Amino acid sequence: MEDITFGGPDMPMYHDLPDFVFEHPEVKDLISTRGIDFISPKIQALKELDGITFSMCHIGDESLENICLVKSLTFLFLEMPNITRIPASISKLKRLEELTIFQSPLSIVPPEIGTLSKLKSLELHWNELQTVPAELFDLPALEDMSLRINQIHELPSNSLYTSPVKEIDLRSNCLTALPRAFGNLSALETLFISSNKLAEIPVAIQRLKSLETLFLSSNLIKDISHHILELPRLKELRLQGNKLDTLPAFSAEQLIDLGIHYNSIATLPRFKAPLLERFALDSQAFFSTPIDNFTQLSHLQHLSLTIPKSGLTPSQQSILEDFKAQCPNVEIDCRIR
């Protein structure tokens, strides 16, 4: 049997795996929704179990310890458990490739997680983590990691940051900086670090030469270096909702999507972004910048302007109409700030 599904909104809550599960020791996947609040050690009798997906479950720390007895697991997904810590025995799951624990009181991740040499995907979002072990960033097979919506104040300074990870999501934490060694993540393509407490853009980001997508919105950033705007592979950059009042002159050869609205930028410098398709900015910056800065964007498809509640003045409306006449194929979206 490939999989067994039990539980549901109108089904009873099981205190342990139901007996009928053990009638099929060859089962590959267990799937439950609102169906279970405890897992006993007898789960290890399922020698061929490959995946566990428990949604809206209520299992706790002891249950996770018992799940770690199932050495055949490659996939573990736990939504809304009562788990406060990942046990050191997670190291027994040598075949594990995907681990997801979210919407739980999870606050402890042990260094032993670094022994999971086949782990490709790690999602520990919407928990209560304040720290994470250095070993997390040296996992040798990791491709994506999500730590968003936690309470993390800093990343470990003693990690070598050698993981081949391609995507990291750190949104909605309490980070004020990144370790310099974070720049060693040479394969990183996507970094989400919005809604933190960054007052400046970490120098480590300048070293991420494979970066294609960078979200820095809703921080406290007051300044940006042209080195960030000119990262060689950068295609999407979000800076909205910071404290920027200027941008440096820049030449962004690969940039496709740029968001700088909800800042205090008075005017834009000369810039080159030959592939830019989507541009979001405050109306003040648009109307105080020579119009040819925008008409030279030959690939531009969408222009989003954040305007004051009072609306546009007649002269601003005239400038906008002039732009529309010169760039009739650009979709313009005006939003009240």
Secondary structure, DSSP 8 states (H G I E B T S, - for coil): --EEEEE-TTS--BSS--GGGGG-TT--EEEEES-BS---GGGGG-TT--EEEEES---BHHHHHHHTT-TT-SEEEEES-B--B--GGGGG-TT--EEEEESS---B--GGGGG-TT--EEE--SS--S---GGGGG-TT--EEE--SS------SS--------EEE--SS--S---GGGGG-TT--EEE--SS--SS--GGGGG-TT--EEE--SS------HHHHT-TT--EEE--SS-------EE-SS--EEE--SS-------EE-TT--EEEEEHHHHHTS-THHHHT-TT--EEEEEE-TT---HHHHHHHHHHHHH-TT-EEEEEE-
